[in-house]
Amino acid sequence: MSRKVAFLDLRISEPSKRKEFLNAIDVVFQHGIFVIGPEVQQFEEKIADSVGRRYAIGVNSGTDALFLALKSVGVGKGDEIITTSLSWIATANAIALTGATPVFADIRNDLNIDPESVNRLITSNTKVIMPVHYTGKVCQMDSMMCIADDHGLIMIEDAAQAFNATYKGRKAGSFGSIGCFSMNPMKVFGALGEAGAIVTDRNDLYEKLIALRYNGTINKEVCIEPSLNGRLDTLQAAILLKKFDDVETVIQKRRNNANYYNERLRGIVEIPVETEDEKDVYYTYTIKTDDRDNLKSYLEEKEIETKIQHPYLMPEQPAYSTGVKGQYENAKKIVKKILCLPIHEKLNEEELDYVVENIKSFFK
């Protein structure tokens, strides 16, 4: 069904872009190195340089990035990993699949993890803190790093939604021992399929991650630890290399769209707040309203596609609801109010205005 305003538009309709991507694929066809080809190394160098880390490791999804990152620091049965209660379920799944226990912290009104809640949840079993830079906004990482340092804990950033977002001049993924990214098509820097990356400054973690993404092998032959196939394929790396130079343009268009909404929706719904210390990339533009469900239905009638990301807190999912650990009272309230408006870079002013006018009409 076509809509007046789609939540996302992932089509590649610009002829010059289509030609550029097809040419990149053709280069891979010609050299024939479809697994860990030269484009993967080039992609890794660009990501490491962009984030400001020594190393980047290309992997085949953001979920694998989290799972392999946890394995690289020795997470396993008996360990507790503190993370947010509001994220896509992949965050909790990556923890659980290592054998560790996810512990769910509360969120602040900005939808990011609450450092005070994290501090209260630390026990003798806590090994890692894994904040999620939700909606493309970096968490309060100065407070988070202080907590980790005070308790001798490892920090792994789930920066899946926040490539090139910054906090106090530092980029998402540059704070913890490890940073993890998703580059699936929905992200501001997205491939044409699943893709991800891990960044770190530590040589020992880099070497281990190189082995872990290749079934735990060294030189593709000697298995030092059971793992999985987490390799980034060369075709996706080739596409990401071509898209890399457009990332900041995409982000700026999303930021412009966010400013457009902010100016016109302030006082009507609760809009995202960005401080002078932050540069958000607006993976989503998430408003809050007590009449969320009726507003969503109204906009649907007007052919405006919105999303609730995510309608269920991770600890309330059936897979995690038994014996769940954590404290997340504020998250329980907020999750009933959140609604994501279209924010993608292909929106024009007429479409943005149509969204705004219909929201205003609903509240009249």
Secondary structure as UniProt FT lines:
FT   HELIX           15..31
FT   HELIX           38..51
FT   STRAND          55..59
FT   HELIX           62..72
FT   TURN            73..74
FT   TURN            77..78
FT   STRAND          80..84
FT   HELIX           90..96
FT   TURN            97..99
FT   STRAND          101..105
FT   TURN            109..110
FT   HELIX           115..121
FT   TURN            124..125
FT   STRAND          126..130
FT   HELIX           134..136
FT   HELIX           141..151
FT   STRAND          154..158
FT   TURN            160..161
FT   TURN            163..164
FT   STRAND          166..167
FT   TURN            168..169
FT   STRAND          170..171
FT   TURN            172..173
FT   STRAND          178..182
FT   TURN            185..186
FT   STRAND          196..200
FT   HELIX           203..212
FT   TURN            215..216
FT   STRAND          217..218
FT   TURN            219..221
FT   STRAND          222..223
FT   HELIX           234..244
FT   TURN            245..246
FT   HELIX           247..265
FT   TURN            267..268
FT   STRAND          269..270
FT   TURN            276..277
FT   STRAND          278..279
FT   STRAND          285..288
FT   TURN            290..291
FT   HELIX           292..301
FT   TURN            302..303
FT   HELIX           314..316
FT   TURN            318..320
FT   TURN            322..323
FT   STRAND          325..326
FT   HELIX           329..334
FT   TURN            335..337
FT   STRAND          338..341
FT   TURN            345..346
FT   HELIX           349..363
//
